[in-house]
Structures are given as structure tokens and as C-alpha cells.
Amino acid sequence: MEIQFQRKPRVLCLHGFRTSAEILRKQIERWPESVLRKLDLVFIDAPFPARGRSGVESLFDPPYYEWFQSSQGFTEYYNFDECLAYLEDYMIKHGPFDGLLGFSQGAILSAAFPGMQSEGTALTRVPMIKFVIILSGAMFGGIEFGLPKQAADAYSSPIKLPSLHIIGEKDFLKEPGIALLESFQDPFVIYHPNGHVVPRLDDKAEEIMLSFIDKIGKLQLQGG
């Protein structure tokens, strides 16, 4: 048992809208080695090919993917059940996973999953998520976004598992990202000066990230 608990936390990483697992991997790999060597990161492509232009076409090569679709005003969602089933099947086949990391659309999903799992509307056939790392995230039903029925009660109770939130000062999701903090108990927060990007981690951010990893490591030691 001791050896099992000493393994690295295994993290399923969900990329942003109309990007890919490979793109997120390249961005995360710019983080300090002191952080990367303590996490077992697994990157997965979303189930749907991009249905329009990607915002990263000038920076990264295709293919690009999206997790689900929504109406222009984010009031209705499409293929959300298919997205949930796709992720659960992947977690069954390739898990178990201890936590989730998400950027943008992947962060909105990742932030909602603990509450959805507790309510029994998603990920009911896999172990409980122990922590989340949210980059440029927001909540369904928050300031900017409507609410898929499966996530209707995702934030009805405070989310008690450890969470780390990375928020850009120039990100268009800065305010929704700050509002999301209220749904989590004792969140760790890293602010960076840039926009809607996966940032590099400066010394202060690295220190916060390592403190967070230390916290989730202790949870595992306790069998959490």
C-alpha cells in the first residue's frame, strides 16, 4: 500500500476550445521541471473535430478539437452527453486518475466535474476526483455561461476538494474565473499578467504550485 500512495498524482488534462492534446502538452511542458516531475500528466483530445476556425491557427498546427458545442450566447449546449460519455469511457480504459487539469473549455468542464460527480450526473463509474487545476476557467451558469441540465446542481454545495486556479489579468474570463473561486473551499490562486493563455510560471507561481502539489500528495498519503 505504501508504494501505491507514493506514486505521482495522475492528472487527466483537458485542452481548450478548438485546440488539441498536443497543443496543451507543448504549453504545459514550458512549466518548471520542479513541477512537471511531480505530476503524471495525461493529455486527451476532445471527441469532436473543430467546427470552425481555431484561435491558435497562427501558432499551432491542426488538427483541432472541441469538447461540445453551444449556441452563440451560450444558452444551449449540444453533444454534452456524448462528451461526458467519451471522457468516462477514456477514464475507465486508461485510469484511474486522481485529478483533472483543464484550460478554457476544458477548465469549465473540469471545474464542474466534482459537483456533477457528487450529484451523480457524470463520471459515476470511475473513482471520485481528488483535485482540480483550472486555467482560464469559469462556471456553467455563471456570469458568462448558460447551464447544461447535467450541470444544474454542480455548484449547489461548496466544493471541498483542493483546487488550484490560474487567472490572467488580461483574460476575457478573468471575472468569471474569480467568481468561480467562491464555489471552492480554500482555493489556491495564481495570477499572471497575460491574457487567455497557458502561462509560464514565475518563481512565485512555481512556489504556489509546489505547495498545492504537496497538499494533494498528503491527501493521497491519507488515502484521500
BAVEXMI-137992 format. One record per residue (C-alpha): residue number from 1; residue in three letters; x negated, y negated, z. Coordinates in steps of 0.1 Angstrom, whole numbers, plus 5000, padded with zeros to 4 digits. Example, Ala and Ser with C-alpha at 12.3 -4.5 7.8 and 13.67 -1.06 7.14 Angstrom:
<recs>
REC     k     r     px     py     pz
REC     1   ALA   4877   5045   5078
REC     2   SER   4863   5011   5071
</recs>
This chain:
<recs>
REC     k     r     px     py     pz
REC     1   MET   5000   5000   5000
REC     2   GLU   4972   4976   5008
REC     3   ILE   4957   4979   4973
REC     4   GLN   4991   4972   4958
REC     5   PHE   4996   4940   4977
REC     6   GLN   4961   4928   4968
REC     7   ARG   4968   4927   4931
REC     8   LYS   4972   4893   4914
REC     9   PRO   5007   4878   4913
REC    10   ARG   5022   4889   4879
REC    11   VAL   5038   4860   4861
REC    12   LEU   5061   4861   4831
REC    13   CYS   5056   4828   4811
REC    14   LEU   5084   4813   4790
REC    15   HIS   5074   4788   4764
REC    16   GLY   5091   4756   4753
REC    17   PHE   5117   4749   4726
REC    18   ARG   5106   4758   4691
REC    19   THR   5070   4768   4702
REC    20   SER   5057   4803   4710
REC    21   ALA   5040   4825   4735
REC    22   GLU   5007   4820   4717
REC    23   ILE   5010   4782   4719
REC    24   LEU   5018   4782   4756
REC    25   ARG   4989   4806   4762
REC    26   LYS   4965   4782   4745
REC    27   GLN   4978   4753   4766
REC    28   ILE   4976   4772   4799
REC    29   GLU   4941   4785   4791
REC    30   ARG   4928   4749   4795
REC    31   TRP   4935   4751   4832
REC    32   PRO   4906   4757   4856
REC    33   GLU   4892   4792   4858
REC    34   SER   4897   4790   4896
REC    35   VAL   4934   4790   4889
REC    36   LEU   4936   4814   4860
REC    37   ARG   4916   4842   4876
REC    38   LYS   4941   4844   4905
REC    39   LEU   4972   4850   4883
REC    40   ASP   4981   4878   4859
REC    41   LEU   4999   4858   4832
REC    42   VAL   5021   4875   4806
REC    43   PHE   5034   4854   4776
REC    44   ILE   5065   4863   4757
REC    45   ASP   5081   4849   4725
REC    46   ALA   5117   4838   4727
REC    47   PRO   5142   4860   4708
REC    48   PHE   5153   4836   4681
REC    49   PRO   5133   4821   4653
REC    50   ALA   5134   4783   4653
REC    51   ARG   5165   4770   4635
REC    52   GLY   5149   4736   4627
REC    53   ARG   5117   4717   4628
REC    54   SER   5093   4721   4657
REC    55   GLY   5079   4691   4675
REC    56   VAL   5044   4707   4675
REC    57   GLU   5040   4714   4638
REC    58   SER   5011   4689   4636
REC    59   LEU   4993   4706   4665
REC    60   PHE   5000   4743   4663
REC    61   ASP   5007   4768   4635
REC    62   PRO   5040   4787   4632
REC    63   PRO   5059   4809   4639
REC    64   TYR   5081   4790   4664
REC    65   TYR   5109   4804   4685
REC    66   GLU   5138   4792   4708
REC    67   TRP   5155   4809   4738
REC    68   PHE   5190   4798   4730
REC    69   GLN   5209   4771   4711
REC    70   SER   5231   4743   4723
REC    71   SER   5254   4716   4709
REC    72   GLN   5238   4682   4702
REC    73   GLY   5250   4668   4736
REC    74   PHE   5240   4700   4755
REC    75   THR   5276   4705   4764
REC    76   GLU   5279   4740   4749
REC    77   TYR   5254   4769   4747
REC    78   TYR   5251   4797   4721
REC    79   ASN   5234   4831   4723
REC    80   PHE   5228   4826   4760
REC    81   ASP   5239   4861   4769
REC    82   GLU   5216   4875   4742
REC    83   CYS   5187   4855   4757
REC    84   LEU   5194   4869   4792
REC    85   ALA   5197   4905   4780
REC    86   TYR   5165   4901   4759
REC    87   LEU   5145   4889   4789
REC    88   GLU   5159   4915   4813
REC    89   ASP   5150   4943   4788
REC    90   TYR   5115   4930   4785
REC    91   MET   5111   4928   4823
REC    92   ILE   5123   4964   4827
REC    93   LYS   5099   4977   4800
REC    94   HIS   5069   4956   4809
REC    95   GLY   5074   4947   4846
REC    96   PRO   5076   4944   4874
REC    97   PHE   5070   4906   4875
REC    98   ASP   5065   4887   4907
REC    99   GLY   5073   4852   4894
REC   100   LEU   5082   4830   4864
REC   101   LEU   5064   4801   4847
REC   102   GLY   5083   4780   4822
REC   103   PHE   5077   4749   4801
REC   104   SER   5106   4727   4789
REC   105   GLN   5134   4750   4777
REC   106   GLY   5115   4779   4793
REC   107   ALA   5113   4759   4825
REC   108   ILE   5151   4752   4826
REC   109   LEU   5156   4789   4823
REC   110   SER   5130   4798   4849
REC   111   ALA   5144   4773   4874
REC   112   ALA   5179   4787   4871
REC   113   PHE   5170   4824   4873
REC   114   PRO   5165   4827   4911
REC   115   GLY   5200   4814   4917
REC   116   MET   5215   4833   4888
REC   117   GLN   5199   4865   4901
REC   118   SER   5212   4859   4936
REC   119   GLU   5247   4853   4922
REC   120   GLY   5245   4885   4901
REC   121   THR   5248   4868   4867
REC   122   ALA   5213   4876   4854
REC   123   LEU   5184   4899   4860
REC   124   THR   5204   4923   4881
REC   125   ARG   5184   4954   4871
REC   126   VAL   5149   4940   4880
REC   127   PRO   5132   4931   4913
REC   128   MET   5140   4897   4928
REC   129   ILE   5119   4868   4916
REC   130   LYS   5095   4857   4943
REC   131   PHE   5084   4823   4930
REC   132   VAL   5086   4799   4900
REC   133   ILE   5063   4775   4883
REC   134   ILE   5082   4747   4865
REC   135   LEU   5066   4725   4839
REC   136   SER   5087   4697   4825
REC   137   GLY   5119   4713   4838
REC   138   ALA   5154   4703   4846
REC   139   MET   5186   4720   4858
REC   140   PHE   5216   4732   4839
REC   141   GLY   5244   4710   4849
REC   142   GLY   5221   4682   4860
REC   143   ILE   5216   4647   4847
REC   144   GLU   5210   4656   4811
REC   145   PHE   5225   4690   4805
REC   146   GLY   5257   4709   4805
REC   147   LEU   5262   4743   4821
REC   148   PRO   5264   4778   4806
REC   149   LYS   5290   4798   4825
REC   150   GLN   5264   4823   4837
REC   151   ALA   5245   4795   4855
REC   152   ALA   5276   4778   4870
REC   153   ASP   5266   4787   4906
REC   154   ALA   5228   4788   4901
REC   155   TYR   5223   4758   4923
REC   156   SER   5252   4763   4947
REC   157   SER   5228   4772   4976
REC   158   PRO   5193   4759   4983
REC   159   ILE   5167   4780   4965
REC   160   LYS   5143   4792   4992
REC   161   LEU   5116   4809   4973
REC   162   PRO   5083   4790   4967
REC   163   SER   5083   4767   4937
REC   164   LEU   5057   4745   4920
REC   165   HIS   5069   4716   4898
REC   166   ILE   5046   4698   4873
REC   167   ILE   5061   4665   4863
REC   168   GLY   5048   4640   4837
REC   169   GLU   5051   4603   4845
REC   170   LYS   5059   4596   4808
REC   171   ASP   5080   4627   4802
REC   172   PHE   5116   4621   4790
REC   173   LEU   5125   4648   4815
REC   174   LYS   5108   4631   4844
REC   175   GLU   5141   4620   4862
REC   176   PRO   5158   4654   4857
REC   177   GLY   5126   4671   4869
REC   178   ILE   5126   4650   4900
REC   179   ALA   5163   4657   4906
REC   180   LEU   5156   4694   4903
REC   181   LEU   5133   4692   4934
REC   182   GLU   5164   4687   4956
REC   183   SER   5176   4723   4948
REC   184   PHE   5144   4739   4961
REC   185   GLN   5132   4741   4997
REC   186   ASP   5097   4727   5003
REC   187   PRO   5086   4725   4966
REC   188   PHE   5050   4719   4957
REC   189   VAL   5048   4690   4932
REC   190   ILE   5021   4679   4908
REC   191   TYR   5025   4646   4889
REC   192   HIS   5004   4639   4858
REC   193   PRO   5001   4606   4838
REC   194   ASN   5012   4621   4804
REC   195   GLY   5045   4629   4786
REC   196   HIS   5063   4661   4777
REC   197   VAL   5032   4683   4776
REC   198   VAL   5014   4711   4794
REC   199   PRO   4988   4690   4812
REC   200   ARG   4952   4698   4821
REC   201   LEU   4948   4700   4858
REC   202   ASP   4926   4674   4875
REC   203   ASP   4909   4680   4908
REC   204   LYS   4939   4671   4929
REC   205   ALA   4963   4692   4908
REC   206   GLU   4939   4721   4910
REC   207   GLU   4939   4718   4948
REC   208   ILE   4977   4718   4949
REC   209   MET   4979   4747   4925
REC   210   LEU   4955   4768   4946
REC   211   SER   4974   4760   4978
REC   212   PHE   5006   4773   4960
REC   213   ILE   4989   4805   4949
REC   214   ASP   4976   4810   4984
REC   215   LYS   5012   4807   4997
REC   216   ILE   5026   4832   4972
REC   217   GLY   4997   4856   4980
REC   218   LYS   5006   4855   5016
REC   219   LEU   5042   4863   5007
REC   220   GLN   5031   4894   4989
REC   221   LEU   5010   4904   5019
REC   222   GLN   5041   4903   5040
REC   223   GLY   5059   4924   5014
REC   224   GLY   5080   4894   5004
</recs>
